[in-house]
């Protein structure tokens, strides 16, 4: 019984987490121009200083952007870029970069 409850809770939490990160990749692509200066036009950085974003998991990308926006993750440049992003903007950008190879 206890094992079944834990499994049910895990499934519910997983579906809630996925729903909160749903975004539109086409809209995210249109919004990604500001990101491409450092992270590359297709999410592949031209420098070892900035990470590649292409193919990263959508939930990871969304969480990282939310943390920069909210000040829980510190980086002067990323915090400045993320501070005006809405949850929808973040979801769209995360969907776009996650869709790339």
Biopython code that builds the backbone (N, CA, C, O; Angstrom):
import numpy as np
from Bio.PDB.StructureBuilder import StructureBuilder

atoms = [
    (1, "UNK", "N", (0.825, -1.197, 0.000)),
    (1, "UNK", "CA", (0.000, 0.000, 0.000)),
    (1, "UNK", "C", (0.865, 1.256, 0.000)),
    (1, "UNK", "O", (0.652, 2.166, -0.801)),
    (2, "UNK", "N", (1.847, 1.300, 0.906)),
    (2, "UNK", "CA", (2.717, 2.470, 1.010)),
    (2, "UNK", "C", (3.495, 2.684, -0.288)),
    (2, "UNK", "O", (3.669, 3.818, -0.734)),
    (3, "UNK", "N", (3.960, 1.591, -0.889)),
    (3, "UNK", "CA", (4.720, 1.670, -2.129)),
    (3, "UNK", "C", (3.844, 2.259, -3.250)),
    (3, "UNK", "O", (4.319, 3.046, -4.069)),
    (4, "UNK", "N", (2.576, 1.872, -3.272)),
    (4, "UNK", "CA", (1.649, 2.382, -4.279)),
    (4, "UNK", "C", (1.399, 3.872, -4.110)),
    (4, "UNK", "O", (1.295, 4.598, -5.099)),
    (5, "UNK", "N", (1.301, 4.338, -2.867)),
    (5, "UNK", "CA", (1.100, 5.765, -2.613)),
    (5, "UNK", "C", (2.314, 6.584, -3.033)),
    (5, "UNK", "O", (2.178, 7.670, -3.596)),
    (6, "UNK", "N", (3.480, 6.063, -2.759)),
    (6, "UNK", "CA", (4.711, 6.763, -3.143)),
    (6, "UNK", "C", (4.798, 6.851, -4.665)),
    (6, "UNK", "O", (5.148, 7.898, -5.209)),
    (7, "UNK", "N", (4.484, 5.767, -5.345)),
    (7, "UNK", "CA", (4.516, 5.766, -6.803)),
    (7, "UNK", "C", (3.491, 6.738, -7.370)),
    (7, "UNK", "O", (3.791, 7.470, -8.313)),
    (8, "UNK", "N", (2.298, 6.753, -6.814)),
    (8, "UNK", "CA", (1.262, 7.691, -7.274)),
    (8, "UNK", "C", (1.695, 9.135, -7.066)),
    (8, "UNK", "O", (1.503, 9.973, -7.947)),
    (9, "UNK", "N", (2.265, 9.428, -5.933)),
    (9, "UNK", "CA", (2.739, 10.787, -5.650)),
    (9, "UNK", "C", (3.845, 11.184, -6.628)),
    (9, "UNK", "O", (3.875, 12.318, -7.105)),
    (10, "UNK", "N", (4.738, 10.264, -6.921)),
    (10, "UNK", "CA", (5.830, 10.553, -7.861)),
    (10, "UNK", "C", (5.291, 10.847, -9.255)),
    (10, "UNK", "O", (5.786, 11.747, -9.934)),
    (11, "UNK", "N", (4.294, 10.105, -9.680)),
    (11, "UNK", "CA", (3.699, 10.322, -11.001)),
    (11, "UNK", "C", (3.005, 11.677, -11.049)),
    (11, "UNK", "O", (3.136, 12.402, -12.036)),
    (12, "UNK", "N", (2.280, 12.024, -10.012)),
    (12, "UNK", "CA", (1.587, 13.316, -9.962)),
    (12, "UNK", "C", (2.594, 14.458, -9.967)),
    (12, "UNK", "O", (2.428, 15.416, -10.721)),
    (13, "UNK", "N", (3.628, 14.378, -9.148)),
    (13, "UNK", "CA", (4.639, 15.436, -9.102)),
    (13, "UNK", "C", (5.372, 15.569, -10.435)),
    (13, "UNK", "O", (5.684, 16.677, -10.871)),
    (14, "UNK", "N", (5.642, 14.451, -11.067)),
    (14, "UNK", "CA", (6.318, 14.482, -12.364)),
    (14, "UNK", "C", (5.463, 15.177, -13.415)),
    (14, "UNK", "O", (5.975, 15.965, -14.211)),
    (15, "UNK", "N", (4.170, 14.891, -13.423)),
    (15, "UNK", "CA", (3.297, 15.529, -14.415)),
    (15, "UNK", "C", (3.129, 17.011, -14.128)),
    (15, "UNK", "O", (3.023, 17.804, -15.063)),
    (16, "UNK", "N", (3.101, 17.404, -12.867)),
    (16, "UNK", "CA", (3.007, 18.824, -12.526)),
    (16, "UNK", "C", (4.264, 19.565, -12.938)),
    (16, "UNK", "O", (4.180, 20.679, -13.454)),
    (17, "UNK", "N", (5.422, 18.971, -12.723)),
    (17, "UNK", "CA", (6.676, 19.608, -13.104)),
    (17, "UNK", "C", (6.756, 19.771, -14.611)),
    (17, "UNK", "O", (7.193, 20.813, -15.099)),
    (18, "UNK", "N", (6.338, 18.752, -15.357)),
    (18, "UNK", "CA", (6.368, 18.839, -16.811)),
    (18, "UNK", "C", (5.428, 19.913, -17.316)),
    (18, "UNK", "O", (5.775, 20.653, -18.236)),
    (19, "UNK", "N", (4.249, 20.012, -16.733)),
    (19, "UNK", "CA", (3.272, 21.001, -17.172)),
    (19, "UNK", "C", (3.769, 22.416, -16.920)),
    (19, "UNK", "O", (3.503, 23.312, -17.722)),
    (20, "UNK", "N", (4.485, 22.633, -15.824)),
    (20, "UNK", "CA", (4.937, 23.979, -15.501)),
    (20, "UNK", "C", (6.033, 24.455, -16.445)),
    (20, "UNK", "O", (6.298, 25.654, -16.525)),
    (21, "UNK", "N", (6.677, 23.528, -17.162)),
    (21, "UNK", "CA", (7.738, 23.906, -18.074)),
    (21, "UNK", "C", (7.306, 23.811, -19.533)),
    (21, "UNK", "O", (8.146, 23.932, -20.425)),
    (22, "UNK", "N", (6.018, 23.599, -19.801)),
    (22, "UNK", "CA", (5.547, 23.518, -21.181)),
    (22, "UNK", "C", (5.760, 24.867, -21.850)),
    (22, "UNK", "O", (5.453, 25.909, -21.271)),
    (23, "UNK", "N", (6.274, 24.845, -23.043)),
    (23, "UNK", "CA", (6.502, 26.082, -23.776)),
    (23, "UNK", "C", (6.420, 25.831, -25.263)),
    (23, "UNK", "O", (6.295, 24.689, -25.707)),
    (24, "UNK", "N", (6.490, 26.891, -26.023)),
    (24, "UNK", "CA", (6.407, 26.828, -27.471)),
    (24, "UNK", "C", (7.791, 27.090, -28.061)),
    (24, "UNK", "O", (8.330, 28.189, -27.931)),
    (25, "UNK", "N", (8.358, 26.085, -28.703)),
    (25, "UNK", "CA", (9.721, 26.191, -29.233)),
    (25, "UNK", "C", (9.831, 27.248, -30.334)),
    (25, "UNK", "O", (10.847, 27.938, -30.420)),
    (26, "UNK", "N", (8.808, 27.387, -31.173)),
    (26, "UNK", "CA", (8.857, 28.391, -32.247)),
    (26, "UNK", "C", (8.910, 29.802, -31.668)),
    (26, "UNK", "O", (9.664, 30.649, -32.147)),
    (27, "UNK", "N", (8.111, 30.047, -30.643)),
    (27, "UNK", "CA", (8.140, 31.350, -29.971)),
    (27, "UNK", "C", (9.474, 31.545, -29.280)),
    (27, "UNK", "O", (10.034, 32.641, -29.313)),
    (28, "UNK", "N", (9.990, 30.501, -28.654)),
    (28, "UNK", "CA", (11.288, 30.569, -27.997)),
    (28, "UNK", "C", (12.403, 30.897, -28.971)),
    (28, "UNK", "O", (13.318, 31.652, -28.640)),
    (29, "UNK", "N", (12.334, 30.336, -30.175)),
    (29, "UNK", "CA", (13.351, 30.637, -31.186)),
    (29, "UNK", "C", (13.329, 32.128, -31.509)),
    (29, "UNK", "O", (14.382, 32.756, -31.616)),
    (30, "UNK", "N", (12.142, 32.691, -31.662)),
    (30, "UNK", "CA", (12.022, 34.116, -31.958)),
    (30, "UNK", "C", (12.550, 34.970, -30.811)),
    (30, "UNK", "O", (13.064, 36.065, -31.040)),
    (31, "UNK", "N", (12.429, 34.484, -29.589)),
    (31, "UNK", "CA", (12.869, 35.224, -28.412)),
    (31, "UNK", "C", (14.358, 35.042, -28.118)),
    (31, "UNK", "O", (14.905, 35.743, -27.266)),
    (32, "UNK", "N", (15.012, 34.129, -28.798)),
    (32, "UNK", "CA", (16.370, 33.735, -28.424)),
    (32, "UNK", "C", (17.464, 34.629, -28.982)),
    (32, "UNK", "O", (18.640, 34.374, -28.722)),
    (33, "UNK", "N", (17.126, 35.659, -29.732)),
    (33, "UNK", "CA", (18.154, 36.510, -30.347)),
    (33, "UNK", "C", (19.128, 37.070, -29.321)),
    (33, "UNK", "O", (20.333, 37.105, -29.568)),
    (34, "UNK", "N", (18.627, 37.503, -28.187)),
    (34, "UNK", "CA", (19.501, 38.071, -27.155)),
    (34, "UNK", "C", (20.436, 37.014, -26.567)),
    (34, "UNK", "O", (21.522, 37.347, -26.091)),
    (35, "UNK", "N", (20.031, 35.763, -26.596)),
    (35, "UNK", "CA", (20.843, 34.672, -26.046)),
    (35, "UNK", "C", (21.973, 34.281, -26.990)),
    (35, "UNK", "O", (23.036, 33.839, -26.556)),
    (36, "UNK", "N", (21.727, 34.452, -28.295)),
    (36, "UNK", "CA", (22.664, 33.935, -29.296)),
    (36, "UNK", "C", (24.014, 34.634, -29.289)),
    (36, "UNK", "O", (24.996, 34.065, -29.767)),
    (37, "UNK", "N", (24.093, 35.840, -28.767)),
    (37, "UNK", "CA", (25.371, 36.531, -28.705)),
    (37, "UNK", "C", (26.415, 35.754, -27.929)),
    (37, "UNK", "O", (27.592, 35.770, -28.288)),
    (38, "UNK", "N", (26.010, 35.084, -26.886)),
    (38, "UNK", "CA", (26.932, 34.294, -26.064)),
    (38, "UNK", "C", (26.788, 32.791, -26.304)),
    (38, "UNK", "O", (27.781, 32.067, -26.358)),
    (39, "UNK", "N", (25.542, 32.329, -26.449)),
    (39, "UNK", "CA", (25.283, 30.895, -26.516)),
    (39, "UNK", "C", (25.186, 30.360, -27.940)),
    (39, "UNK", "O", (24.926, 29.173, -28.136)),
    (40, "UNK", "N", (25.392, 31.224, -28.938)),
    (40, "UNK", "CA", (25.387, 30.795, -30.332)),
    (40, "UNK", "C", (23.994, 30.772, -30.936)),
    (40, "UNK", "O", (22.998, 30.597, -30.235)),
    (41, "UNK", "N", (23.942, 30.953, -32.259)),
    (41, "UNK", "CA", (22.667, 31.025, -32.973)),
    (41, "UNK", "C", (21.851, 29.744, -32.842)),
    (41, "UNK", "O", (20.620, 29.789, -32.851)),
    (42, "UNK", "N", (22.520, 28.616, -32.722)),
    (42, "UNK", "CA", (21.818, 27.335, -32.588)),
    (42, "UNK", "C", (22.074, 26.681, -31.238)),
    (42, "UNK", "O", (22.005, 25.460, -31.099)),
    (43, "UNK", "N", (22.372, 27.518, -30.241)),
    (43, "UNK", "CA", (22.589, 26.998, -28.898)),
    (43, "UNK", "C", (23.949, 26.381, -28.680)),
    (43, "UNK", "O", (24.189, 25.767, -27.641)),
    (44, "UNK", "N", (24.853, 26.533, -29.648)),
    (44, "UNK", "CA", (26.214, 26.026, -29.518)),
    (44, "UNK", "C", (27.142, 27.231, -29.416)),
    (44, "UNK", "O", (27.297, 27.987, -30.375)),
    (45, "UNK", "N", (27.745, 27.401, -28.268)),
    (45, "UNK", "CA", (28.604, 28.544, -27.995)),
    (45, "UNK", "C", (29.902, 28.473, -28.787)),
    (45, "UNK", "O", (30.444, 27.393, -29.022)),
    (46, "UNK", "N", (30.389, 29.635, -29.192)),
    (46, "UNK", "CA", (31.675, 29.718, -29.879)),
    (46, "UNK", "C", (32.835, 29.893, -28.901)),
    (46, "UNK", "O", (33.988, 29.995, -29.320)),
    (47, "UNK", "N", (32.541, 29.927, -27.612)),
    (47, "UNK", "CA", (33.556, 30.192, -26.599)),
    (47, "UNK", "C", (33.442, 29.198, -25.450)),
    (47, "UNK", "O", (32.350, 28.741, -25.114)),
    (48, "UNK", "N", (34.558, 28.877, -24.868)),
    (48, "UNK", "CA", (34.549, 28.003, -23.687)),
    (48, "UNK", "C", (33.998, 28.723, -22.456)),
    (48, "UNK", "O", (33.711, 28.087, -21.442)),
    (49, "UNK", "N", (33.851, 30.032, -22.540)),
    (49, "UNK", "CA", (33.371, 30.820, -21.409)),
    (49, "UNK", "C", (31.879, 30.609, -21.178)),
    (49, "UNK", "O", (31.426, 30.618, -20.034)),
    (50, "UNK", "N", (31.106, 30.418, -22.255)),
    (50, "UNK", "CA", (29.655, 30.281, -22.143)),
    (50, "UNK", "C", (29.230, 28.874, -22.529)),
    (50, "UNK", "O", (29.766, 28.303, -23.479)),
    (51, "UNK", "N", (28.283, 28.316, -21.811)),
    (51, "UNK", "CA", (27.876, 26.927, -22.073)),
    (51, "UNK", "C", (26.989, 26.792, -23.312)),
    (51, "UNK", "O", (26.312, 27.733, -23.726)),
    (52, "UNK", "N", (27.019, 25.596, -23.883)),
    (52, "UNK", "CA", (26.072, 25.229, -24.930)),
    (52, "UNK", "C", (24.712, 25.026, -24.277)),
    (52, "UNK", "O", (24.629, 24.498, -23.168)),
    (53, "UNK", "N", (23.655, 25.439, -24.951)),
    (53, "UNK", "CA", (22.297, 25.244, -24.442)),
    (53, "UNK", "C", (21.534, 24.189, -25.243)),
    (53, "UNK", "O", (20.575, 23.601, -24.743)),
    (54, "UNK", "N", (21.957, 23.953, -26.475)),
    (54, "UNK", "CA", (21.260, 23.014, -27.349)),
    (54, "UNK", "C", (21.201, 21.625, -26.731)),
    (54, "UNK", "O", (22.212, 21.079, -26.289)),
    (55, "UNK", "N", (19.998, 21.068, -26.709)),
    (55, "UNK", "CA", (19.813, 19.702, -26.250)),
    (55, "UNK", "C", (19.767, 19.506, -24.746)),
    (55, "UNK", "O", (19.593, 18.379, -24.281)),
    (56, "UNK", "N", (19.917, 20.570, -23.976)),
    (56, "UNK", "CA", (19.787, 20.435, -22.514)),
    (56, "UNK", "C", (18.329, 20.126, -22.183)),
    (56, "UNK", "O", (17.431, 20.465, -22.954)),
    (57, "UNK", "N", (18.101, 19.507, -21.081)),
    (57, "UNK", "CA", (16.735, 19.169, -20.680)),
    (57, "UNK", "C", (15.929, 20.437, -20.412)),
    (57, "UNK", "O", (16.419, 21.391, -19.809)),
    (58, "UNK", "N", (14.689, 20.421, -20.875)),
    (58, "UNK", "CA", (13.823, 21.588, -20.783)),
    (58, "UNK", "C", (13.624, 22.049, -19.341)),
    (58, "UNK", "O", (13.695, 23.245, -19.059)),
    (59, "UNK", "N", (13.380, 21.132, -18.447)),
    (59, "UNK", "CA", (13.156, 21.494, -17.047)),
    (59, "UNK", "C", (14.404, 22.133, -16.436)),
    (59, "UNK", "O", (14.299, 23.073, -15.649)),
    (60, "UNK", "N", (15.580, 21.624, -16.796)),
    (60, "UNK", "CA", (16.837, 22.194, -16.295)),
    (60, "UNK", "C", (16.990, 23.639, -16.764)),
    (60, "UNK", "O", (17.300, 24.524, -15.967)),
    (61, "UNK", "N", (16.772, 23.874, -18.058)),
    (61, "UNK", "CA", (16.913, 25.221, -18.615)),
    (61, "UNK", "C", (15.926, 26.194, -17.974)),
    (61, "UNK", "O", (16.292, 27.310, -17.605)),
    (62, "UNK", "N", (14.683, 25.764, -17.848)),
    (62, "UNK", "CA", (13.659, 26.630, -17.250)),
    (62, "UNK", "C", (13.999, 26.938, -15.798)),
    (62, "UNK", "O", (13.885, 28.082, -15.357)),
    (63, "UNK", "N", (14.411, 25.933, -15.067)),
    (63, "UNK", "CA", (14.763, 26.133, -13.664)),
    (63, "UNK", "C", (15.946, 27.090, -13.524)),
    (63, "UNK", "O", (15.934, 27.970, -12.664)),
    (64, "UNK", "N", (16.964, 26.922, -14.364)),
    (64, "UNK", "CA", (18.131, 27.801, -14.302)),
    (64, "UNK", "C", (17.738, 29.252, -14.584)),
    (64, "UNK", "O", (18.170, 30.159, -13.873)),
    (65, "UNK", "N", (16.922, 29.476, -15.617)),
    (65, "UNK", "CA", (16.490, 30.840, -15.934)),
    (65, "UNK", "C", (15.649, 31.447, -14.807)),
    (65, "UNK", "O", (15.792, 32.626, -14.482)),
    (66, "UNK", "N", (14.776, 30.635, -14.220)),
    (66, "UNK", "CA", (13.974, 31.138, -13.093)),
    (66, "UNK", "C", (14.867, 31.525, -11.927)),
    (66, "UNK", "O", (14.631, 32.535, -11.264)),
    (67, "UNK", "N", (15.887, 30.727, -11.680)),
    (67, "UNK", "CA", (16.793, 31.015, -10.570)),
    (67, "UNK", "C", (17.615, 32.276, -10.829)),
    (67, "UNK", "O", (17.847, 33.054, -9.904)),
    (68, "UNK", "N", (18.058, 32.493, -12.068)),
    (68, "UNK", "CA", (18.750, 33.746, -12.403)),
    (68, "UNK", "C", (17.808, 34.926, -12.235)),
    (68, "UNK", "O", (18.184, 35.950, -11.665)),
    (69, "UNK", "N", (16.592, 34.786, -12.727)),
    (69, "UNK", "CA", (15.611, 35.866, -12.647)),
    (69, "UNK", "C", (15.300, 36.236, -11.195)),
    (69, "UNK", "O", (15.194, 37.413, -10.848)),
    (70, "UNK", "N", (15.157, 35.213, -10.362)),
    (70, "UNK", "CA", (14.744, 35.427, -8.976)),
    (70, "UNK", "C", (15.906, 35.683, -8.025)),
    (70, "UNK", "O", (15.692, 35.910, -6.834)),
    (71, "UNK", "N", (17.144, 35.650, -8.542)),
    (71, "UNK", "CA", (18.310, 35.927, -7.716)),
    (71, "UNK", "C", (18.811, 34.747, -6.907)),
    (71, "UNK", "O", (19.705, 34.916, -6.077)),
    (72, "UNK", "N", (18.269, 33.567, -7.118)),
    (72, "UNK", "CA", (18.725, 32.379, -6.385)),
    (72, "UNK", "C", (19.974, 31.786, -7.002)),
    (72, "UNK", "O", (20.671, 30.994, -6.367)),
    (73, "UNK", "N", (20.259, 32.163, -8.231)),
    (73, "UNK", "CA", (21.489, 31.756, -8.914)),
    (73, "UNK", "C", (22.165, 33.048, -9.352)),
    (73, "UNK", "O", (21.518, 33.917, -9.937)),
    (74, "UNK", "N", (23.440, 33.181, -9.080)),
    (74, "UNK", "CA", (24.139, 34.444, -9.261)),
    (74, "UNK", "C", (25.048, 34.439, -10.491)),
    (74, "UNK", "O", (25.946, 33.606, -10.616)),
    (75, "UNK", "N", (24.802, 35.366, -11.374)),
    (75, "UNK", "CA", (25.673, 35.682, -12.492)),
    (75, "UNK", "C", (25.201, 37.033, -12.999)),
    (75, "UNK", "O", (24.056, 37.181, -13.427)),
    (76, "UNK", "N", (26.084, 38.013, -12.950)),
    (76, "UNK", "CA", (25.705, 39.388, -13.269)),
    (76, "UNK", "C", (25.049, 39.506, -14.646)),
    (76, "UNK", "O", (24.005, 40.144, -14.784)),
    (77, "UNK", "N", (25.649, 38.901, -15.651)),
    (77, "UNK", "CA", (25.121, 38.999, -17.007)),
    (77, "UNK", "C", (23.789, 38.252, -17.150)),
    (77, "UNK", "O", (22.830, 38.790, -17.704)),
    (78, "UNK", "N", (23.735, 37.016, -16.653)),
    (78, "UNK", "CA", (22.508, 36.225, -16.796)),
    (78, "UNK", "C", (21.364, 36.805, -15.967)),
    (78, "UNK", "O", (20.215, 36.804, -16.409)),
    (79, "UNK", "N", (21.665, 37.287, -14.794)),
    (79, "UNK", "CA", (20.620, 37.884, -13.951)),
    (79, "UNK", "C", (20.015, 39.112, -14.627)),
    (79, "UNK", "O", (18.803, 39.322, -14.578)),
    (80, "UNK", "N", (20.866, 39.919, -15.255)),
    (80, "UNK", "CA", (20.375, 41.109, -15.954)),
    (80, "UNK", "C", (19.495, 40.729, -17.136)),
    (80, "UNK", "O", (18.483, 41.381, -17.394)),
    (81, "UNK", "N", (19.874, 39.679, -17.853)),
    (81, "UNK", "CA", (19.087, 39.235, -19.013)),
    (81, "UNK", "C", (17.774, 38.588, -18.590)),
    (81, "UNK", "O", (16.757, 38.749, -19.265)),
    (82, "UNK", "N", (17.788, 37.863, -17.483)),
    (82, "UNK", "CA", (16.615, 37.085, -17.069)),
    (82, "UNK", "C", (15.613, 37.872, -16.238)),
    (82, "UNK", "O", (14.468, 37.443, -16.098)),
    (83, "UNK", "N", (16.012, 39.014, -15.683)),
    (83, "UNK", "CA", (15.149, 39.701, -14.713)),
    (83, "UNK", "C", (13.783, 40.111, -15.260)),
    (83, "UNK", "O", (12.828, 40.212, -14.491)),
    (84, "UNK", "N", (13.666, 40.347, -16.559)),
    (84, "UNK", "CA", (12.387, 40.760, -17.132)),
    (84, "UNK", "C", (11.644, 39.644, -17.851)),
    (84, "UNK", "O", (10.614, 39.891, -18.479)),
    (85, "UNK", "N", (12.155, 38.418, -17.766)),
    (85, "UNK", "CA", (11.485, 37.295, -18.412)),
    (85, "UNK", "C", (10.267, 36.854, -17.611)),
    (85, "UNK", "O", (10.318, 36.750, -16.385)),
    (86, "UNK", "N", (9.187, 36.599, -18.309)),
    (86, "UNK", "CA", (7.994, 36.033, -17.665)),
    (86, "UNK", "C", (8.153, 34.518, -17.597)),
    (86, "UNK", "O", (9.066, 33.958, -18.204)),
    (87, "UNK", "N", (7.274, 33.864, -16.865)),
    (87, "UNK", "CA", (7.293, 32.402, -16.828)),
    (87, "UNK", "C", (7.086, 31.827, -18.230)),
    (87, "UNK", "O", (7.706, 30.827, -18.591)),
    (88, "UNK", "N", (6.215, 32.461, -19.019)),
    (88, "UNK", "CA", (5.966, 31.997, -20.389)),
    (88, "UNK", "C", (7.214, 32.168, -21.252)),
    (88, "UNK", "O", (7.540, 31.282, -22.042)),
    (89, "UNK", "N", (7.913, 33.289, -21.113)),
    (89, "UNK", "CA", (9.162, 33.502, -21.862)),
    (89, "UNK", "C", (10.166, 32.402, -21.536)),
    (89, "UNK", "O", (10.797, 31.835, -22.428)),
    (90, "UNK", "N", (10.302, 32.115, -20.266)),
    (90, "UNK", "CA", (11.250, 31.095, -19.814)),
    (90, "UNK", "C", (10.868, 29.734, -20.378)),
    (90, "UNK", "O", (11.731, 29.000, -20.861)),
    (91, "UNK", "N", (9.601, 29.393, -20.324)),
    (91, "UNK", "CA", (9.137, 28.107, -20.850)),
    (91, "UNK", "C", (9.400, 28.009, -22.352)),
    (91, "UNK", "O", (9.806, 26.956, -22.842)),
    (92, "UNK", "N", (9.173, 29.090, -23.076)),
    (92, "UNK", "CA", (9.392, 29.095, -24.521)),
    (92, "UNK", "C", (10.872, 28.940, -24.864)),
    (92, "UNK", "O", (11.229, 28.154, -25.742)),
    (93, "UNK", "N", (11.723, 29.682, -24.180)),
    (93, "UNK", "CA", (13.163, 29.571, -24.422)),
    (93, "UNK", "C", (13.668, 28.172, -24.084)),
    (93, "UNK", "O", (14.465, 27.601, -24.829)),
    (94, "UNK", "N", (13.216, 27.628, -22.984)),
    (94, "UNK", "CA", (13.624, 26.289, -22.574)),
    (94, "UNK", "C", (13.160, 25.249, -23.603)),
    (94, "UNK", "O", (13.905, 24.326, -23.932)),
    (95, "UNK", "N", (11.944, 25.398, -24.101)),
    (95, "UNK", "CA", (11.430, 24.463, -25.114)),
    (95, "UNK", "C", (12.262, 24.540, -26.387)),
    (95, "UNK", "O", (12.575, 23.517, -26.997)),
    (96, "UNK", "N", (12.618, 25.761, -26.785)),
    (96, "UNK", "CA", (13.422, 25.938, -27.999)),
    (96, "UNK", "C", (14.797, 25.271, -27.857)),
    (96, "UNK", "O", (15.178, 24.448, -28.689)),
    (97, "UNK", "N", (15.527, 25.623, -26.815)),
    (97, "UNK", "CA", (16.875, 25.074, -26.677)),
    (97, "UNK", "C", (16.863, 23.561, -26.442)),
    (97, "UNK", "O", (17.770, 22.861, -26.891)),
    (98, "UNK", "N", (15.866, 23.061, -25.757)),
    (98, "UNK", "CA", (15.755, 21.616, -25.544)),
    (98, "UNK", "C", (15.475, 20.879, -26.857)),
    (98, "UNK", "O", (15.821, 19.706, -26.996)),
    (99, "UNK", "N", (14.854, 21.560, -27.811)),
    (99, "UNK", "CA", (14.502, 20.920, -29.087)),
    (99, "UNK", "C", (15.693, 20.805, -30.046)),
    (99, "UNK", "O", (15.626, 20.082, -31.040)),
    (100, "UNK", "N", (16.774, 21.517, -29.746)),
    (100, "UNK", "CA", (17.934, 21.511, -30.640)),
    (100, "UNK", "C", (18.835, 20.328, -30.381)),
    (100, "UNK", "O", (18.891, 19.800, -29.270)),
    (101, "UNK", "N", (19.533, 19.920, -31.411)),
    (101, "UNK", "CA", (20.479, 18.798, -31.297)),
    (101, "UNK", "C", (21.855, 19.310, -30.923)),
    (101, "UNK", "O", (22.789, 18.521, -30.780)),
]
sb = StructureBuilder()
sb.init_structure("model")
sb.init_model(0)
sb.init_chain("A")
sb.init_seg("    ")
for serial, (resi, resn, name, xyz) in enumerate(atoms, 1):
    if name == "N":
        sb.init_residue(resn, " ", resi, " ")
    sb.init_atom(name, np.array(xyz, "f"), 0.0, 1.0, " ", f" {name:<3s}", serial, name[0])
structure = sb.get_structure()
